[in-house]
């Protein structure tokens, strides 16, 4: 029986793609290898969004190539990096047997059939199917933890000047509400407690299929699923957030008071060059509206520093805005000039040293803000979803923390807790990005 190793890199949306590929692997009779040295094929699901992600993907491919040389495994590279640079990579990395892009479900299944028959197509490069809708209503992903991502749409129509996603994944295409509900129910039946909705632009969901956004309609279906405790919303573009959406989030207990809203910047001139809507006044008003409509909401955003033309004044305005708004969660990254994007040719490219200094300054500011927010939780008892039990303690997350990117909760003497369940936990200690507490018998606040 053929064995495989699959490595997923990049964002949660890419992780979902990898899970679908694993689903196809199992359907074709492949089983996970216990160790890399025992695998017949190694599959690297790459990210090609920004320079640092590309470097991580290349380094992972090279590491896999060394394993391949020792154990005669086949090496298949799929995903965004292959979609962007497949032909070029095939010339530079002859160690890789096959490069495949995104939206490759049918071709991937055919490739596995050839492998089983001993007809492996050495040197194949396939980046011709970037626009697959991905209708997985007849198949089932395997749930390996209490939280799962549900990708509700593919591609993007926003055409931000710094972003290569539309050229990699194509235009925005939603999945049908019925298919999403079916998959969500299946995931919950397998043990999922939290479903996290992701897309490049979650608020646009349904616009292409139904003539108008239908995220609210999707949420109204998902909240009715028995056994589902938490629904988390990520990648909500600012311009698509409506009062009606905020009202259903506030009303429905299952929809978490946690919104991930990438704003990138606040200066109108920079946002215009980014081909993004809004300005500082609009964003301040939106955030105030959200906080008034959803008491206790936690907001996560992403910020880009060093975009072409970003002056010292622009950066100070951005820093002052973050100091004022005090986002509970924040990610900062440096602009990188991506091949094929219009911003790569813009004048006013910011020196790398300046970008790094600005990045570090905002990260230090956010550490102070995050620490202050966490201190406010000390002494309170909050829901914590347990993800893992390790020796004499358990690890989990509050409703205000998304997997891998936000706070981790360490539950002391939690060895008797059960992974996949939600417990009341009293927070006794707060650090910058960690909380420490103990399980309580009941909620006291």
KAKA-V109020 format. One record per backbone hydrogen bond with DSSP energy under -1.0 kcal/mol. CO is the residue of the C=O (numbers start at 1). NH is the residue of the N-H. E is the energy in kcal/mol with one decimal. If there is no record, write none. Layout:
BEGIN
co,nh,e
CO,NH,E
CO,NH,E
END
This chain:
BEGIN
co,nh,e
2,31,-2.1
3,40,-2.2
3,41,-1.6
4,33,-2.9
5,43,-3.2
7,45,-3.2
11,15,-1.7
12,16,-2.1
13,17,-1.6
14,18,-2.2
15,19,-1.9
16,20,-2.1
17,21,-2.0
18,22,-2.3
19,23,-1.9
20,24,-1.9
21,25,-2.5
22,26,-2.5
23,27,-2.0
24,28,-1.7
25,30,-2.6
26,29,-1.6
31,4,-2.0
35,38,-1.6
36,39,-1.6
40,74,-2.8
41,5,-1.9
42,76,-3.1
43,7,-2.7
44,78,-2.8
45,9,-2.1
46,80,-1.4
50,54,-2.3
51,55,-2.3
52,56,-2.0
53,57,-2.2
54,58,-2.5
55,59,-2.6
56,60,-2.1
57,61,-2.3
58,62,-2.5
59,63,-2.1
60,64,-2.2
61,65,-2.3
62,66,-1.6
63,67,-1.4
64,68,-2.5
65,69,-2.0
66,70,-1.2
67,71,-1.9
68,72,-1.9
74,42,-3.2
75,97,-1.8
75,98,-1.5
76,44,-2.5
77,100,-2.9
78,46,-2.8
79,83,-2.1
80,84,-2.3
81,85,-2.8
82,86,-1.6
85,89,-3.2
86,90,-2.2
87,91,-1.2
88,92,-1.8
89,93,-3.0
93,96,-1.9
97,123,-2.0
98,77,-2.9
99,126,-2.9
101,79,-2.0
104,108,-3.1
105,109,-2.0
106,110,-1.9
107,111,-2.4
108,112,-2.2
109,113,-1.7
110,114,-1.9
111,115,-2.2
112,116,-2.2
113,117,-1.3
114,119,-3.1
115,118,-1.4
120,122,-1.7
121,124,-1.5
124,99,-2.7
126,101,-2.3
136,139,-1.5
146,193,-3.2
146,194,-2.6
148,196,-2.8
150,198,-2.1
152,175,-2.4
154,173,-3.0
160,163,-1.6
161,343,-2.4
164,168,-1.4
165,169,-3.6
166,170,-1.6
170,156,-2.2
173,154,-2.6
176,180,-2.2
177,181,-2.7
178,182,-2.1
179,183,-2.4
180,184,-2.7
181,185,-2.5
182,186,-2.1
183,187,-2.5
184,188,-2.3
185,189,-2.4
186,190,-1.4
187,192,-2.3
188,191,-1.5
193,229,-1.9
193,230,-2.1
194,148,-2.3
195,232,-2.4
196,150,-2.9
197,234,-1.6
198,152,-2.2
201,204,-1.4
202,205,-1.7
204,207,-2.3
205,214,-3.5
206,210,-3.2
207,211,-1.1
214,218,-2.2
215,219,-2.6
216,220,-2.2
217,221,-1.2
218,222,-2.3
219,223,-2.4
222,225,-1.9
225,228,-1.4
230,195,-2.3
231,256,-2.6
232,197,-2.8
233,260,-1.2
235,202,-2.3
237,240,-1.8
238,241,-1.4
242,246,-2.1
243,247,-2.3
244,248,-1.7
245,249,-1.9
246,250,-2.3
247,251,-1.9
248,252,-2.5
254,231,-2.6
256,258,-2.2
257,298,-2.6
259,300,-2.6
260,236,-2.8
263,265,-2.5
264,304,-2.4
267,271,-2.8
268,272,-2.4
269,273,-1.9
270,274,-1.9
271,276,-3.0
272,275,-1.1
274,161,-2.1
279,283,-2.5
280,284,-2.5
281,285,-2.3
282,286,-2.5
283,287,-2.5
284,288,-2.4
285,289,-2.2
286,290,-2.6
287,291,-2.5
288,292,-1.6
289,293,-2.1
290,294,-2.4
294,297,-1.7
298,259,-2.0
299,329,-2.3
300,261,-3.2
301,331,-2.3
302,264,-2.6
303,333,-2.3
305,335,-2.6
307,310,-2.5
311,315,-2.4
312,316,-2.5
313,317,-2.2
314,318,-2.1
315,319,-2.8
316,320,-2.8
317,321,-2.0
318,322,-2.2
319,323,-2.3
320,324,-2.1
321,325,-3.1
322,326,-2.2
329,301,-1.3
331,303,-2.5
333,305,-2.0
336,338,-1.1
338,341,-2.0
342,345,-1.5
343,346,-1.4
348,309,-2.8
351,355,-2.2
352,356,-2.5
353,357,-2.0
354,358,-2.4
355,359,-2.5
356,360,-2.4
357,361,-2.0
358,362,-2.1
359,363,-2.3
360,364,-2.2
361,365,-2.0
362,366,-2.6
363,367,-2.0
364,368,-1.6
365,369,-2.1
366,370,-3.5
367,371,-2.2
368,372,-2.0
369,373,-2.5
370,374,-2.5
371,375,-2.1
372,376,-1.1
374,377,-1.5
377,380,-2.2
380,427,-2.5
382,425,-2.4
384,423,-2.5
385,397,-1.6
386,420,-3.3
388,395,-3.3
390,393,-2.4
392,413,-1.1
393,390,-2.9
394,411,-3.1
395,387,-3.1
395,388,-1.8
396,409,-3.1
397,385,-2.9
398,401,-1.6
402,406,-1.5
408,435,-2.6
409,396,-2.3
410,437,-2.7
411,394,-2.1
411,414,-1.1
414,417,-1.7
418,421,-1.5
421,386,-2.6
423,384,-2.1
424,440,-3.0
425,382,-2.5
426,438,-1.9
427,379,-3.6
429,436,-2.9
433,408,-1.3
434,431,-3.2
435,410,-3.3
436,428,-2.6
436,429,-2.1
437,412,-2.7
438,426,-3.0
END
